[in-house]
Amino acid sequence: MTGYTVEIPADSEVFGVGADAFARFGYSAAVRAGDLLFIAGTIGRRPDGAIPETVGEQTEIAIRRIEEILRLEGLDLSALVDVTSYHVDIHRTLPDFLEAKRPLIKPPYPTWSLIGVSGLASPGLFVEIRATAAYPEDRLR
């Protein structure tokens, strides 16, 4: 593989017990390839592993997890260039998703695709977000 993987520290306060999921399921939280950082689908589990009951809280946690991955790379949410989110029962959950997303994602906005799905990896999950970020030109290696 060209590039490198971003490792989530085992003691991450943001990911908590979920930090071991990457090794357990055999994937990386994020992979850098050239000037892009590809962030795997991220869900809104609390650090203790519990799944919140609301779309809003799941959305906020998922975005905060993406923010933490970016922070580990010296980036922030403004580095996002392309995002795809997957939504269970999209017509019912989209308003709460948008309300939770609004204070966290600021202009200039990344591209964003919203996809309705019948289910996600665990019962009770409503949202999963995957993203691509770009490193600034002065950070290219």
Secondary structure by P-SEA (a helix, b strand, c coil): ccbbbbbccccccccccccccccccccccccccccbbbbcccccccccccccccaaaaaaaaaaaaaaaaaaaccccccccbbbbbbccccccaaaaaaaacccccccccbbbbbbbcccccccccbbbbbbbbccccccc
